[in-house]
């Protein structure tokens, strides 16, 4: 897409976003709702939710260990399911965009729009705001 814009000497707006700590902020309840909306339910849905639920964490500094606390919004990194669950969580990020193209790769998102006229800046900003909501 970008190479065509450059070749045709068109102007474009692009915003690249990297969700900081994306795997640490995945709410289990929202993941469960979105899994159901995508048809992931039954035994597989329960298995995935149980994989996420009732996890605890603690921190060890030197030899001192903190008390365990329940984890309510974490997808364990390094697991095969982590990128899939993050994708399910953000798969509808573009549902309210009208003017730009939204692409995602793991925890990176980009908004892209060819701009013929400066007046379209507001349209692009509208889509960026919608994606972040």
Secondary structure, 3 states (H helix, E strand, C coil): CHHHHHHCCCEEEEEEEECCCHHHCCCHHHHHHHHHHCCCCHHHHHHHHHHHCCEEECCEECCEECCCEEECCCCCCCCHHHHHHHHHHHCCCCCCCCCCEEEEECCEEEEEEEECCHHHHHHHHHHHHHHHC
